[in-house]
Amino acid sequence: MENTLSAPMTRTMLNKVPLVTLYFWVIKIMATTVGETAADFLNTNLNLGLTNTSLVMGALLIAALVVQFRKDRYVPWIYWVAVVLISVVGTLITDNLTDHFGIPLQTTTTIFASMLAATFAVWYAVERTLSIHTIFTTRREWFYWAAILFTFALGTAAGDLLAEQLQLGYLHSAMVFGAGIAITFAAYRLLNLNAVAAFWIAYILTRPFGASFGDLLSQPHANGGLGLGTVGTSAIFLGVILLLIMVMTKAQRPVMAEATNDTSKPQ
């Protein structure tokens, strides 16, 4: 047991991912929306530029993940801060490849889909599971956050591909991805789709859904949006995220206290 605890990649801990509830999906979708609008706000409204925005948000993400990895259990506010930041960084990665390097959205979509598939393949080959309910070693947590990053980058590319390059528009793009989420849910409930597969399919689709929804709210009427602006949209969604995190933290306290007492009992 001592060897296991001392090995950094196999350090045992309580599961580091929240339960998949309605709160989880609401915050996830809002985090993806904030990722889209916050990146636009920092890049355009504050005139930081794409490069400076990427450097600042990348540094904040690294700091957040350091804190997340140092914990031995799921802490709501730490986890969701990391999710919001990785959403912003995933958006910026795709924007940099498209705007700075001129890589077409079809290519970036294919690249990130391939990288995500490779991450899942290696993760399963090493751990024999892709379940988020078993993130209790550092190595599994590395796989988990790598997959999360690629889902956000992929979702940004796919959302922009449909909404802008294929000129489907933000509303229709959100409807397409929303329909995909609904179909996945129906397949899980009615056709016994594997729970792990259903989770990751829905997780991937919520990114472009949230991004399209964020653009629909924030973009001006001339661009097909509702004109709320990046400031208003980001403020509203961050406020709701903060409220839900507070609710989840309050609900988490008795559960974590019970888990701590169980682990402290002699075996």
Secondary structure by P-SEA (a helix, b strand, c coil): cccccccccccccccccccccaaaaaaaaaaaaaaaaaaaaaaccccccaaaaaaaaaaaaaaaaaaaaacccccaaaaaaaaaaaaaaaaaaaaaaaccccccaaaaaaaaaaaaaaaaaaaaaacccccccccccaaaaaaaaaaaaaaaaaaaaaaaaacccccccaaaaaaaaaaaaaaaaaaaacccccaaaaaaaaaaaaaaaaaaaaaaaccccccccccccaaaaaaaaaaaaaaaaaaaaaaaaaaaaaaaaaaaccc
